[in-house]
Amino acid sequence: MAWGTQAFAAVCGEPLSAPTYQVGEKWTWRSEKGAEWSDSVVQVEGTVAQIKRPNGEVAFFDRNWIIRQVKPRNGELVTQQGAKYTTIDQKTMDFPLQVGKSWQYTFYGQTLNGRGVFTEGHKIIACEEVTTPAGTFQAFRLEGTVKGPMASGTFYRWYAPQVKQYVKQQYVHSGSWVWDSSAQDSELISFKVQ
């Protein structure tokens, strides 16, 4: 299900706006260790998409892909970063996307020695074709770096406009990632978008 050459050139050569999500859209990934999980859009209000995560929580993503609040499965709405919800206000995407664009943000995260401040940087380094079990896609390749107390690491993600999500994630494995058990390579295995 690859895009044609003209669409690929348009994606690479012009800024790409944020996607619009619709209720019922769903994505399923598989990690390098065989674990599978899905995210699905359960509600859209204006430019905020409510996406249900595997643990039952609902994350409220704004148009620029920033989580503004989280509703735990059995809890009250969380609107600020805390020990459990470090993802609130993290800027993992910065639309419009274009090759060469970069951005960063800071967050509080868990380390082997407690909590600390981390800086995560992103740069769009290429526009290329990537193949996953869900298909072959034209995608922006992002290089990410994480720096924090006694820990750092590099990772790559491929964002496919056709899918409205990352389709692949790959970590440069080293001792630096020991502090983060979620640092696993993963690929999209199925999706449903409208």
C-alpha positions as CSV (number, residue, x, y, z in Angstrom):
1,M,0.0,0.0,0.0
2,A,2.7,2.5,-1.0
3,W,2.1,5.9,-2.2
4,G,3.0,6.9,-5.8
5,T,6.0,8.9,-6.7
6,Q,4.2,12.2,-6.9
7,A,2.7,11.8,-3.4
8,F,6.2,10.9,-2.1
9,A,7.7,14.0,-3.7
10,A,5.0,16.1,-2.2
11,V,5.6,14.7,1.3
12,C,9.3,15.2,1.0
13,G,9.3,18.6,-0.6
14,E,6.5,20.5,1.2
15,P,5.7,20.9,4.9
16,L,3.3,18.2,6.1
17,S,0.4,19.4,8.3
18,A,-0.9,17.5,11.3
19,P,-3.3,14.7,10.5
20,T,-7.0,14.7,11.4
21,Y,-8.1,11.7,13.4
22,Q,-11.5,9.9,13.3
23,V,-13.2,7.7,15.8
24,G,-12.5,4.0,15.1
25,E,-8.9,4.4,13.7
26,K,-6.6,1.9,15.2
27,W,-2.9,0.9,15.1
28,T,-1.2,-2.3,16.3
29,W,2.5,-2.7,16.9
30,R,4.8,-5.6,17.8
31,S,8.0,-5.2,19.8
32,E,11.3,-7.0,19.1
33,K,10.4,-9.3,22.0
34,G,7.1,-10.3,20.5
35,A,4.8,-8.1,22.7
36,E,1.8,-6.6,20.8
37,W,-0.2,-3.5,21.7
38,S,-2.8,-1.2,20.1
39,D,-3.9,2.4,20.2
40,S,-7.3,3.4,19.0
41,V,-9.2,6.7,18.6
42,V,-12.2,6.7,20.9
43,Q,-13.4,10.3,20.7
44,V,-12.5,13.5,18.8
45,E,-13.5,16.9,20.1
46,G,-12.3,19.8,17.9
47,T,-8.6,19.3,17.3
48,V,-8.1,16.9,20.3
49,A,-8.1,13.2,19.7
50,Q,-8.7,10.9,22.6
51,I,-6.6,7.8,22.1
52,K,-7.1,4.6,24.2
53,R,-3.8,3.0,25.2
54,P,-3.1,-0.7,25.9
55,N,-3.4,-0.2,29.7
56,G,-6.9,1.2,29.4
57,E,-5.9,4.9,29.9
58,V,-7.0,7.5,27.5
59,A,-4.4,10.1,26.3
60,F,-5.7,13.5,24.9
61,F,-3.5,14.4,21.9
62,D,-3.7,17.9,20.6
63,R,-3.3,18.8,16.9
64,N,0.5,19.0,17.3
65,W,0.7,15.5,18.8
66,I,1.3,16.7,22.3
67,I,-0.4,14.8,25.1
68,R,-2.3,17.5,27.1
69,Q,-3.9,15.2,29.7
70,V,-4.4,11.6,30.6
71,K,-7.5,9.7,32.0
72,P,-6.4,6.5,33.8
73,R,-8.7,3.5,33.4
74,N,-9.9,3.9,37.0
75,G,-9.0,7.4,38.0
76,E,-9.4,11.1,37.6
77,L,-8.1,13.2,34.8
78,V,-4.4,14.1,35.1
79,T,-3.4,17.4,33.6
80,Q,0.3,17.8,34.8
81,Q,3.4,15.7,34.6
82,G,3.9,13.6,37.6
83,A,5.7,10.4,38.7
84,K,3.4,8.2,36.7
85,Y,2.5,10.5,33.7
86,T,5.8,11.9,32.4
87,T,4.4,12.0,28.9
88,I,2.1,15.0,29.5
89,D,3.4,18.0,27.5
90,Q,6.1,16.1,25.7
91,K,6.5,17.2,22.1
92,T,7.3,14.0,20.2
93,M,6.1,15.6,17.0
94,D,6.2,19.2,15.8
95,F,3.9,19.8,12.8
96,P,4.3,20.8,10.1
97,L,7.0,18.2,9.3
98,Q,9.8,18.8,6.8
99,V,13.2,17.2,6.3
100,G,15.8,19.2,8.2
101,K,13.4,20.4,11.0
102,S,14.5,19.8,14.6
103,W,13.0,20.4,18.0
104,Q,13.5,19.4,21.6
105,Y,11.8,19.3,25.0
106,T,12.6,18.4,28.6
107,F,10.8,16.1,31.0
108,Y,11.1,14.3,34.3
109,G,11.8,10.6,34.0
110,Q,12.8,7.6,36.0
111,T,16.5,6.6,36.2
112,L,18.2,3.7,38.1
113,N,19.0,6.2,40.9
114,G,15.6,7.9,41.1
115,R,14.1,10.7,39.0
116,G,15.8,13.3,36.9
117,V,15.5,15.8,34.2
118,F,15.9,14.6,30.6
119,T,16.2,16.4,27.3
120,E,14.8,14.7,24.2
121,G,15.8,16.1,20.8
122,H,14.3,15.2,17.4
123,K,15.4,15.9,13.9
124,I,13.8,14.8,10.6
125,I,16.8,13.4,8.7
126,A,15.2,11.8,5.6
127,C,12.1,11.0,3.7
128,E,12.3,7.4,2.6
129,E,10.4,4.1,2.0
130,V,10.1,1.7,4.9
131,T,8.7,-1.8,5.0
132,T,6.9,-3.2,8.0
133,P,4.5,-6.2,8.5
134,A,1.7,-3.8,7.9
135,G,3.0,-2.8,4.5
136,T,5.4,-0.5,2.7
137,F,5.1,3.2,3.3
138,Q,6.7,6.6,2.4
139,A,7.8,8.0,5.7
140,F,9.8,10.7,7.5
141,R,12.7,9.3,9.3
142,L,13.3,11.0,12.7
143,E,16.5,10.7,14.7
144,G,16.0,11.1,18.4
145,T,18.4,11.6,21.2
146,V,17.8,11.4,25.0
147,K,20.1,12.9,27.5
148,G,19.7,12.8,31.2
149,P,21.3,11.9,34.5
150,M,23.7,9.0,34.0
151,A,21.8,8.0,30.8
152,S,21.6,8.8,27.2
153,G,20.6,7.1,23.9
154,T,19.7,7.4,20.3
155,F,16.7,6.1,18.5
156,Y,15.0,6.4,15.1
157,R,11.3,6.6,14.2
158,W,9.5,6.5,10.9
159,Y,6.3,8.5,10.7
160,A,4.1,7.6,7.7
161,P,1.5,10.3,6.7
162,Q,-0.6,7.6,5.1
163,V,-1.0,5.8,8.4
164,K,-1.0,9.0,10.7
165,Q,1.4,7.3,13.1
166,Y,4.9,5.9,13.5
167,V,5.3,2.7,11.6
168,K,8.7,1.7,13.0
169,Q,10.9,2.5,15.9
170,Q,14.5,1.4,16.3
171,Y,17.0,2.0,19.2
172,V,20.7,2.1,18.9
173,H,21.2,-0.4,21.7
174,S,23.8,0.2,24.2
175,G,24.3,0.3,28.0
176,S,22.8,3.7,28.0
177,W,19.2,2.3,27.5
178,V,19.4,0.0,30.5
179,W,17.4,2.5,32.5
180,D,14.4,2.4,30.1
181,S,12.8,-1.1,29.7
182,S,10.5,0.4,27.0
183,A,13.4,1.0,24.7
184,Q,12.5,-1.8,22.3
185,D,12.5,-1.9,18.5
186,S,8.9,-2.2,17.2
187,E,7.0,-2.2,13.9
188,L,3.4,-1.6,12.9
189,I,1.7,-4.9,12.1
190,S,-1.8,-3.6,11.2
191,F,-3.8,-0.4,11.1
192,K,-7.2,1.0,10.2
193,V,-7.5,4.6,9.1
194,Q,-10.2,6.6,7.3
